[in-house]
Amino acid sequence: MFNLVQGKDHEQGFSLVELLAAITILSIVSLVLTAYFTNALSYSKQNQNKTIMVNLGRNALSFMEKMEFDALSDYFINQNHTSISPSGCVRTGNQLDCTTYNQLLNISNPAVLPAILQPEINGITYEVTIEYQSQLKDELDPTKDPTKDPTKVPTLDPTKAAKYLLPVQVKVVGQGNKASKGNETIVEGYITDERIR
């Protein structure tokens, strides 16, 4: 007669080898997933920092666009200054005193420019530098470039447009790691004269 009941010798379960193989496979999968999530977190943090720096650059450019065009034009063109930066301010601890810029650029509120040039967001201090791009100014005016024919002028006369525009670039650097290229953002734009805004 055939015995349907199995004895102790035929108990079902995992052997030690099967258990070790399962733990090894699970460990490899968990290491791969941990590395993936760590990289995703790092990438997300870099994107967040880049977004903040782009917004700070746009903020500085927007601030410059609201300033008096004649004062800026005099500062950059007539006085031959190349930039507005935190290094041009007097530093007291972590605070900036930009009295010289405030006087040269006719800025009435002394607290605004330090907040633009050295903002602190999420515990990270950023440095914002506004640079005048004289080579782009010269490119707008064909009379300054001997390779261009000033008689061949498009419908908008660049010789007239050049005097109403100041090309600038805003460079934003995070204080955490100045040497890293991913820790720097540049926003370019034009400051326009109030008469054509």
Order of alpha helices (4+ residues) and beta strands (2+ residues): alpha-alpha-beta-beta-beta-alpha-alpha-beta-beta-alpha-alpha-beta-beta
